[in-house]
Amino acid sequence: MTAFFKWKPAYDLGVTAMNDEHKVLITIMEKLYQQHEAKATFNTLRATINELQDYTVKHFDDEEKFMDSINYPDLKVHKIIHADLLKKFAKHKENFLDSKEIEGSFFNFLQLWLSAHIQGIDMKYADHSKTAPNVA
């Protein structure tokens, strides 16, 4: 079976710690997709959605600490974007808990998050980190 979510060279930020965390996120997203395709139980899907949500919160926190360590000028804006992504994630999770099914729009949201957020938004702090003095 072909992977729906997979690491792509275009996601490489040149920041090893953040790349590693993005790879974990992609692995959990793919696990959720494969479970969905295999018609896993509600409890199995719920556990994976919770795992993805928990890791996302951890990742966003780590990412914001990294941006702070490099004095990234758009940290405040990036935090707002993270909060918005978490709200959208929570809405998709709520829909799942209500309907007991994962809608296709949830996977579309995750796919967009990967492509637009990592390649667009995250790439900005990655570029800044290359020129920032005293990078952690």
C-alpha positions in Angstrom: 0.0 0.0 0.0 1.3 3.4 -1.0 1.9 5.9 1.8 -0.5 8.9 1.9 1.7 10.9 4.2 5.5 10.7 3.6 8.6 12.7 4.1 9.7 14.7 1.1 12.9 16.5 0.5 10.9 19.7 0.1 10.1 19.5 3.8 13.8 19.7 4.8 14.3 22.9 6.8 18.0 22.4 7.4 17.1 22.3 11.2 17.7 18.7 12.3 15.6 18.8 15.5 12.6 20.3 13.7 13.0 17.9 10.7 13.0 15.0 13.1 9.8 16.2 14.8 8.1 16.7 11.5 9.1 13.1 10.5 7.4 11.9 13.7 4.3 13.9 12.9 4.2 12.5 9.4 4.6 8.9 10.8 1.6 9.4 13.1 -0.5 11.0 10.3 0.3 8.0 8.1 -0.5 5.6 10.9 -3.9 7.2 11.3 -4.5 7.1 7.6 -3.6 3.4 7.3 -5.8 2.6 10.3 -8.7 4.5 8.7 -8.2 2.6 5.4 -8.1 -0.7 7.3 -11.3 0.2 9.1 -9.8 0.2 12.5 -12.0 0.4 15.6 -13.2 3.8 16.9 -11.0 3.3 20.0 -7.9 2.6 17.9 -8.5 5.7 15.7 -9.3 7.8 18.8 -6.0 6.8 20.4 -4.0 7.7 17.3 -5.8 11.1 17.0 -5.0 11.8 20.6 -1.4 10.7 20.0 -1.2 13.1 17.0 -2.8 15.9 19.0 -0.4 15.5 21.9 2.7 15.3 19.7 1.5 18.4 17.8 1.3 20.4 21.0 4.8 19.2 22.0 6.1 20.0 18.5 4.6 23.5 18.4 6.1 24.2 21.8 9.5 23.0 20.8 9.3 24.9 17.5 8.4 28.1 19.3 11.3 27.7 21.8 13.6 27.2 18.8 12.3 30.3 17.1 12.7 32.2 20.4 16.4 31.0 20.7 17.2 32.4 17.2 15.3 35.7 17.9 12.9 35.0 15.0 11.1 38.3 14.4 7.8 36.7 13.3 7.5 34.4 16.4 4.3 36.1 17.6 2.6 35.6 14.2 3.8 32.0 14.1 2.3 31.3 17.5 -1.0 32.6 16.3 -0.8 30.3 13.3 -0.1 27.4 15.6 -3.1 28.3 17.8 -5.3 28.4 14.7 -4.0 25.0 13.5 -4.7 23.5 17.0 -8.3 24.9 16.9 -8.9 23.4 13.5 -7.5 20.1 14.6 -9.7 20.1 17.7 -12.8 20.8 15.5 -11.9 17.8 13.3 -11.4 15.7 16.4 -14.8 16.8 17.8 -16.4 15.9 14.5 -14.8 12.4 14.7 -15.9 11.9 18.3 -19.5 12.9 17.4 -19.8 10.9 14.1 -17.4 8.1 15.0 -15.9 8.5 11.6 -13.0 10.4 10.2 -14.1 12.6 7.3 -11.9 13.0 4.2 -11.6 16.7 5.1 -9.5 15.8 8.1 -6.9 14.2 5.9 -7.1 17.1 3.5 -6.4 19.4 6.4 -3.4 17.4 7.5 -2.1 17.3 4.0 -2.4 21.1 3.6 -0.8 21.6 7.0 2.2 19.6 5.9 2.7 21.2 2.5 1.7 24.8 3.2 2.8 25.1 6.8 6.2 23.3 6.6 7.2 24.4 3.1 5.8 28.0 3.5 5.6 29.2 7.1 8.3 27.0 8.8 10.7 27.6 5.9 10.8 31.3 7.0 12.2 30.6 10.4 14.5 28.0 9.0 15.9 30.6 6.6 16.3 33.1 9.5 18.1 30.4 11.6 20.9 30.2 8.9 21.7 33.9 9.4 21.0 34.2 13.1 23.9 34.7 15.4 24.4 32.3 18.3 22.0 29.7 16.9 21.2 27.1 19.6 
